[in-house]
């Protein structure tokens, strides 16, 4: 189906390996289909007790979706772009509800779509090289692939902060905030895979217990960077718990505590200068709405949102096309966003991303999880 996904069964374990390292294992449509096909084949296969996801190369498990394809498809007027998201979001749901342990080895770069194929795992293992983020607002998108849900489920207002800013964090932070379950040195990942593949496991639970034990017993890897989010939890909640982005920015500007003033200034500058004003506001609303939604409902909502972000619903502006053009295609780093500032974004601008019918006949995910 594709040269960029390898699937094989070793012992009682099904291994899915992303093999597109030159593109940081970015997900193409064919890769998504290949993963879904393997999971479907192994679901009722009694020879397979668990699944392990890994990425080829040292740079990362997966840097996200193939955003160049998004730009090319919309620019060419192709009508099949939303099929990509239909299949990707279905895969995200399949992983989150898979009846057998799905173990994600989140080594290196794990961002965007890479988070979508990892966060639903029964066990999420990170390494000293892990660099995690949902950076979509930088390219005029929003944290999809179920991002609304896994960000909304974080303590306090961390979800609003990580979703709107897209800041990158490492293994320690990921474990502390609940986006990873254990740390294993990168050099020991082959040993973990070999142990699982060669074990005489009586059932799926035994595989999962063994993988968890391996992670618990691993010594902290050399070069493991300390976390940076824990000392900021209170100040993040203070600012990112405010009603809207304009209030958040005003609050950041007036942060008077010396120990947080620098962080507040950097955060305000990042949001103003390097993120889409519209999608920052949309993401804030998305995360807050997701706190009341199931994963299936959130994925249905994200499908409608993605149709809007690429202007495939025939309304105004294709923020994602412009963001990808500026940051990835032309690389001029000068996106011409629809709004000059966050303050210029109106409630109506945000509301149009959420006014679709999640169970409408035009939403192919209307029966997801039913």
C-alpha positions as CSV (number, residue, x, y, z in Angstrom):
1,X,0.0,0.0,0.0
2,X,2.9,2.3,0.8
3,X,6.7,2.2,1.1
4,X,6.5,4.4,4.2
5,X,4.9,2.0,6.6
6,X,6.3,-1.4,7.5
7,X,4.1,-3.9,9.4
8,X,5.2,-7.3,10.7
9,X,4.5,-9.7,13.5
10,X,7.3,-10.8,15.8
11,X,6.4,-13.4,18.3
12,X,2.9,-12.3,19.5
13,X,3.5,-8.6,18.8
14,X,2.4,-6.6,15.8
15,X,4.9,-3.9,14.9
16,X,4.0,-0.8,12.9
17,X,7.0,1.2,11.8
18,X,6.8,4.5,10.0
19,X,9.6,4.5,7.4
20,X,9.7,8.0,6.0
21,X,12.6,9.5,8.1
22,X,13.6,12.1,5.5
23,X,10.3,13.8,6.1
24,X,10.3,13.1,9.9
25,X,7.8,10.3,9.2
26,X,5.1,12.9,8.3
27,X,1.8,11.1,7.6
28,X,0.6,10.7,4.1
29,X,-2.9,9.5,3.3
30,X,-1.4,6.1,2.2
31,X,0.4,5.8,5.5
32,X,-2.8,6.4,7.4
33,X,-4.6,3.8,5.4
34,X,-1.7,1.3,5.9
35,X,-1.8,1.8,9.7
36,X,-5.6,1.4,9.7
37,X,-5.4,-1.8,7.6
38,X,-2.8,-3.4,9.9
39,X,-4.9,-2.6,13.0
40,X,-8.0,-3.9,11.4
41,X,-6.2,-7.2,10.4
42,X,-4.8,-7.7,13.9
43,X,-7.9,-6.8,15.9
44,X,-9.3,-10.3,15.8
45,X,-6.1,-12.2,15.1
46,X,-5.5,-14.4,18.1
47,X,-1.8,-14.6,17.2
48,X,-1.4,-10.9,18.0
49,X,-1.6,-9.9,21.6
50,X,-0.4,-6.2,21.3
51,X,0.8,-3.6,18.9
52,X,3.9,-1.4,19.0
53,X,4.2,1.8,17.1
54,X,7.7,3.1,16.3
55,X,9.4,5.4,13.8
56,X,12.4,4.8,11.6
57,X,15.4,7.1,12.0
58,X,16.8,9.1,14.9
59,X,14.9,12.4,14.4
60,X,11.4,11.4,15.4
61,X,8.4,9.2,15.6
62,X,6.2,11.5,13.5
63,X,6.3,15.3,12.9
64,X,2.6,15.4,11.9
65,X,0.5,15.3,8.8
66,X,1.9,15.9,5.3
67,X,1.0,19.6,5.3
68,X,2.6,20.2,1.8
69,X,-0.1,17.9,0.5
70,X,-2.8,20.0,2.2
71,X,-1.5,23.1,0.5
72,X,-1.2,21.4,-2.9
73,X,-4.6,19.9,-2.7
74,X,-6.4,23.1,-1.9
75,X,-4.4,25.2,-4.3
76,X,-5.2,22.7,-7.1
77,X,-8.9,22.8,-6.2
78,X,-9.0,19.1,-5.4
79,X,-12.1,17.8,-3.6
80,X,-10.6,14.8,-1.8
81,X,-8.6,16.7,0.9
82,X,-11.3,16.0,3.5
83,X,-11.0,12.3,2.8
84,X,-7.5,12.5,4.4
85,X,-9.0,13.9,7.6
86,X,-11.9,11.5,7.6
87,X,-9.4,8.6,7.5
88,X,-7.0,10.2,9.9
89,X,-9.6,11.0,12.6
90,X,-11.1,7.5,12.2
91,X,-7.6,6.1,12.8
92,X,-7.2,8.3,15.9
93,X,-10.4,6.9,17.3
94,X,-9.5,3.3,16.4
95,X,-6.2,3.6,18.3
96,X,-7.9,5.1,21.4
97,X,-10.5,2.4,21.5
98,X,-8.4,-0.6,20.3
99,X,-9.1,-3.8,22.2
100,X,-5.5,-4.8,22.4
101,X,-2.6,-2.9,24.1
102,X,-1.2,-0.3,21.6
103,X,2.2,0.9,22.8
104,X,3.6,4.1,21.3
105,X,7.4,4.7,21.3
106,X,7.4,8.5,21.2
107,X,11.1,9.0,20.5
108,X,12.3,12.3,19.0
109,X,9.9,14.7,17.4
110,X,6.2,13.9,18.2
111,X,4.0,16.7,17.0
112,X,0.6,17.2,15.5
113,X,-0.5,14.1,13.7
114,X,2.2,12.2,15.6
115,X,0.4,13.0,18.8
116,X,-2.8,11.8,17.2
117,X,-1.4,8.3,16.6
118,X,0.2,8.2,20.1
119,X,-2.1,9.9,22.7
120,X,-4.7,7.1,22.5
121,X,-2.2,4.5,23.3
122,X,-2.4,2.2,26.3
123,X,1.2,3.0,27.0
124,X,3.1,6.1,25.8
125,X,6.9,5.8,26.2
126,X,9.1,8.8,25.8
127,X,12.9,9.2,25.7
128,X,15.5,11.9,26.4
129,X,15.2,12.9,22.8
130,X,11.4,13.5,22.8
131,X,10.2,16.9,21.6
132,X,6.5,17.1,21.9
133,X,4.0,19.9,20.8
134,X,0.8,20.8,19.1
135,X,2.2,23.7,17.0
136,X,-0.7,24.1,14.5
137,X,-1.5,27.8,15.3
138,X,1.9,28.7,13.7
139,X,0.7,27.5,10.3
140,X,-2.9,28.7,10.5
141,X,-4.4,25.5,11.8
142,X,-5.7,24.2,15.1
143,X,-4.7,21.2,17.3
144,X,-6.7,18.5,15.7
145,X,-6.4,14.6,15.7
146,X,-8.3,14.7,19.0
147,X,-6.1,17.4,20.3
148,X,-9.1,19.2,21.7
149,X,-9.7,16.3,24.0
150,X,-6.2,15.4,25.2
151,X,-5.4,19.1,25.8
152,X,-8.7,19.7,27.5
153,X,-8.1,16.8,29.9
154,X,-4.9,18.4,31.2
155,X,-4.9,20.0,34.7
156,X,-6.0,23.6,35.1
157,X,-5.5,25.6,31.9
158,X,-2.5,23.9,30.5
159,X,-4.5,22.8,27.5
160,X,-5.3,26.4,26.6
161,X,-1.7,27.4,27.0
162,X,-0.2,24.5,25.0
163,X,-2.8,24.6,22.3
164,X,-2.7,28.4,21.6
165,X,1.1,28.8,21.9
166,X,2.3,25.4,20.5
167,X,5.3,25.5,22.7
168,X,7.6,22.4,22.6
169,X,8.3,20.4,25.7
170,X,10.2,17.2,26.6
171,X,9.9,13.9,28.3
172,X,9.8,15.1,31.9
173,X,7.0,17.6,31.2
174,X,5.1,15.1,29.2
175,X,5.1,12.6,32.0
176,X,4.3,15.2,34.7
177,X,1.3,16.6,32.9
178,X,-0.1,13.3,31.7
179,X,0.8,13.1,28.0
180,X,3.3,10.3,28.5
181,X,3.4,7.3,30.9
182,X,7.1,6.5,31.2
183,X,10.7,7.3,30.2
184,X,13.1,4.8,28.6
185,X,16.5,5.7,27.3
186,X,16.5,5.9,23.5
187,X,19.3,3.3,23.4
188,X,17.1,0.8,25.2
189,X,14.1,0.9,22.9
190,X,15.5,-2.0,20.7
191,X,15.9,-4.1,23.8
192,X,12.3,-3.3,24.8
193,X,11.0,-4.4,21.4
194,X,13.1,-7.5,21.4
195,X,11.9,-8.5,24.9
196,X,8.3,-8.1,23.9
197,X,8.7,-9.9,20.7
198,X,10.6,-12.9,22.3
199,X,8.4,-13.2,25.4
200,X,6.1,-16.1,26.1
201,X,3.1,-14.0,27.1
202,X,-0.1,-15.7,28.2
203,X,-2.3,-12.8,27.2
204,X,-2.5,-9.1,26.2
205,X,-2.5,-7.8,29.8
206,X,0.8,-9.6,30.4
207,X,2.4,-7.8,27.5
208,X,1.3,-4.4,28.7
209,X,2.4,-5.2,32.3
210,X,5.8,-6.3,31.0
211,X,6.2,-3.1,28.9
212,X,5.3,-1.0,31.9
213,X,7.7,-2.9,34.1
214,X,10.5,-2.3,31.6
215,X,9.8,1.4,31.7
216,X,9.7,1.5,35.5
217,X,13.0,-0.4,35.9
218,X,14.9,1.7,33.3
219,X,17.4,4.1,34.7
220,X,16.9,7.8,33.9
221,X,18.6,8.4,30.6
222,X,21.7,10.6,30.4
223,X,20.9,14.1,29.1
224,X,17.3,14.0,30.3
225,X,16.3,17.7,30.4
226,X,14.4,19.0,33.4
227,X,10.8,20.0,33.0
228,X,9.9,23.6,32.5
229,X,6.1,23.5,33.0
230,X,5.7,22.6,36.7
231,X,7.1,25.9,38.0
232,X,4.7,27.7,35.6
233,X,1.5,25.9,36.5
234,X,0.0,28.6,38.7
235,X,0.9,31.5,36.4
236,X,-0.4,29.6,33.4
237,X,-3.7,29.1,35.2
238,X,-3.9,32.7,36.2
239,X,-3.6,34.0,32.7
240,X,-5.0,31.3,30.5
241,X,-8.1,30.9,32.6
242,X,-9.3,34.3,31.6
243,X,-12.4,34.6,29.3
244,X,-10.8,35.3,25.9
245,X,-7.5,35.9,24.2
246,X,-7.6,39.7,24.5
247,X,-7.9,39.4,28.2
248,X,-5.1,36.8,28.3
249,X,-2.8,39.1,26.4
250,X,-3.6,42.1,28.6
251,X,-3.0,40.0,31.7
252,X,0.4,38.8,30.3
253,X,1.4,42.3,29.6
254,X,0.8,43.4,33.2
255,X,2.5,40.4,34.8
256,X,4.4,42.2,37.6
257,X,6.1,39.3,39.4
258,X,9.8,39.3,38.6
259,X,10.1,35.6,38.3
260,X,7.3,35.4,35.7
261,X,7.7,38.7,33.9
262,X,10.2,37.3,31.3
263,X,8.0,34.3,30.6
264,X,4.9,36.5,30.2
265,X,6.6,38.8,27.8
266,X,7.9,35.9,25.7
267,X,4.5,34.3,25.6
268,X,2.8,37.5,24.6
269,X,5.3,38.1,21.9
270,X,5.0,34.6,20.6
271,X,1.2,34.8,20.4
272,X,1.2,38.2,18.7
273,X,4.1,37.8,16.3
274,X,4.3,34.1,15.4
275,X,0.8,32.7,15.6
276,X,-2.4,33.1,13.5
277,X,-4.6,35.6,15.4
278,X,-7.7,33.8,14.2
279,X,-6.6,30.3,15.0
280,X,-5.3,31.2,18.4
281,X,-8.8,32.4,19.3
282,X,-10.4,29.4,17.6
283,X,-8.1,27.0,19.6
284,X,-9.0,28.6,22.9
285,X,-12.6,28.0,22.2
286,X,-12.0,24.5,20.9
287,X,-10.2,23.4,24.0
288,X,-12.9,24.8,26.3
289,X,-15.7,23.2,24.3
290,X,-13.9,19.9,24.2
291,X,-14.1,19.6,28.0
292,X,-17.8,18.7,27.5
293,X,-17.3,16.4,24.5
294,X,-16.4,12.7,24.0
295,X,-13.5,11.9,21.8
296,X,-15.9,10.9,19.0
297,X,-17.8,14.1,19.2
298,X,-14.5,16.1,19.3
299,X,-13.3,14.4,16.2
300,X,-16.6,15.1,14.5
301,X,-16.2,18.7,15.5
302,X,-12.7,18.9,14.3
303,X,-13.7,17.5,10.9
304,X,-16.1,20.5,10.5
305,X,-13.5,22.9,11.8
306,X,-10.9,21.6,9.3
307,X,-13.3,22.1,6.5
308,X,-13.7,25.7,7.6
309,X,-9.9,26.3,8.1
310,X,-9.3,25.5,4.4
311,X,-12.5,27.3,3.3
312,X,-13.9,24.1,1.9
313,X,-17.3,25.2,3.3
314,X,-17.4,28.1,0.8
315,X,-17.2,30.9,3.4
316,X,-14.4,33.3,4.1
317,X,-10.6,32.8,4.2
318,X,-8.3,29.8,4.0
319,X,-6.0,30.5,7.0
320,X,-4.3,27.1,6.8
321,X,-3.3,27.5,3.1
322,X,-1.7,30.8,3.8
323,X,0.1,29.6,6.9
324,X,1.5,26.6,5.2
325,X,2.5,28.7,2.2
326,X,4.5,31.1,4.3
327,X,6.1,28.7,6.7
328,X,6.7,25.6,4.6
329,X,6.2,26.2,0.9
330,X,7.6,29.6,0.1
331,X,9.3,29.9,3.5
332,X,9.1,33.7,3.6
333,X,7.9,33.5,7.2
334,X,5.5,36.4,6.5
335,X,2.0,35.0,6.5
336,X,-0.7,37.4,5.5
337,X,-3.3,36.4,8.1
338,X,-6.9,37.4,7.8
339,X,-6.6,39.6,10.9
340,X,-3.9,42.1,11.9
341,X,-4.1,41.3,15.5
342,X,-5.8,39.0,18.0
343,X,-7.9,41.9,19.2
344,X,-9.3,42.2,15.7
345,X,-10.8,38.7,15.8
346,X,-14.6,38.9,16.5
347,X,-16.8,36.4,18.3
348,X,-18.5,35.8,14.9
349,X,-15.2,34.9,13.3
350,X,-14.6,32.2,15.9
351,X,-18.2,31.0,16.0
352,X,-18.3,30.0,12.3
353,X,-15.9,27.2,13.1
354,X,-18.4,25.6,15.5
355,X,-21.7,26.1,13.9
356,X,-21.8,22.9,11.8
357,X,-23.9,19.8,12.7
358,X,-21.6,17.1,14.1
359,X,-24.3,14.5,13.1
360,X,-25.2,16.1,9.8
361,X,-25.5,14.0,6.6
362,X,-22.4,15.8,5.2
363,X,-20.2,14.7,8.1
364,X,-18.7,11.3,7.3
365,X,-17.8,10.8,11.0
366,X,-21.4,11.2,12.1
367,X,-21.5,7.4,13.1
368,X,-18.1,7.3,14.7
369,X,-18.3,5.3,17.9
370,X,-22.0,4.6,17.5
